[in-house]
Amino acid sequence: MSQDLPASPNYFRPVFFSTFLTIFLAEMGDKTQLSTLLISAESQSPWVVFAGSALALISTSLLGVSLGYWIARRLDPQILDFCVALLSLLIAGLLMGDVVSA
């Protein structure tokens, strides 16, 4: 089973910054950002929209991290890697199917 990694400063920075950069770039221009933009424009209350959208993103991130941690503690890392690879191939195949049929 997986073991907890030490929370040393040498480990914290690369994980923190790679996570931040990955999520930041993935969220740019997606439907969440566009929805937040439209809600903010309609509501005339940008700080309330910011607070609501930030809380929603924190909640979904907490759910994802908690679920990922739970799964990682119960599955062998090799099985987990295989499952992630299989899921990635499935998603890629579905996306390719959409492109070909369009």
N, C-alpha and C positions, 0 to 999 in steps of 0.2 A: 504494500500500500504506500501511498505518498507520505512524505514527511514534511513537516513545517520547515520552511526555509528561515534562516536567521534574519532578523530585522536589523541588519547592519547598514550603516550609511552607504557602504560600497554596493549593496544590493538595492537599496531604496531608490536612488536616483535614476538608474537606467530603467527600472520597471515603471516608475512614476512618469518619467518623460516619454517613454515609448507609448504608454497607455494614453497619456494626454494627447500626444500628437496623433495617434491613430484615431481616437474618438473625435478629436477636433476636426481632422480632415474628413472623416466619414460623415460627420453631421453637417458639413458645409453644403448649403443648397439643397438639402433633402427636404422631404415633406414636413418634417417637424419644424425646421427653421422657417419654411414658407408659411406654415400655419401660424406660427408665432408672429411673424411679420404682419399677416393679415389681421389677426386678432388685435394686435397692438394698434394698427391703423384704424380699426373700427371702434375700439373701446376708448381711445383718447386717454388711457391710463397705462402708460408703458411700464411703470414700476410694479403695478399689480400683475400685469401680464408676465413680466420678468420673474416675479416671485412665484407665480403659479407654474410657469414652464420650467423654472429651475427645480422646484420641488418635484415635479413630475419626472424630470430627467434623473434626479438623484434617486427617486424611488425605483425607477426601472433599472438603474445601475446597481442599486443595492440588491434588488431581486436577482439580477444576472450574476453578480459576484457571489451571493449566498448560494445560489443553485450550482454555480461552477465549483465552488469550494466543497459543497456537499458531494457532488459527483466525483471530484478528484480524490476525495478521501475514501471512496468506496470502490473505485475502479483502478485496476493496474494501469500505470502510465502507458504501456504499449497498447492496451485495449482502447484506452481513451484516445490515443493518437490515431489508431485505426478507425475508430468511429468518426472522429473529426475529418479525417481524409475521405471517408466514404460519404459523409454528409456534404463535404465540399464538392466532390465529384457529382453527387446528385443535383445540387443546386446549379453547378455549371452546366450539366446536361439539360436541366429544365430551362435555363436561360438561353442556351443554344437552340433549343426547340422553339422558343418564342421568337428568336431572331430569324430562324429559317422559315417559320410559318408566316411571318409578317410581310 
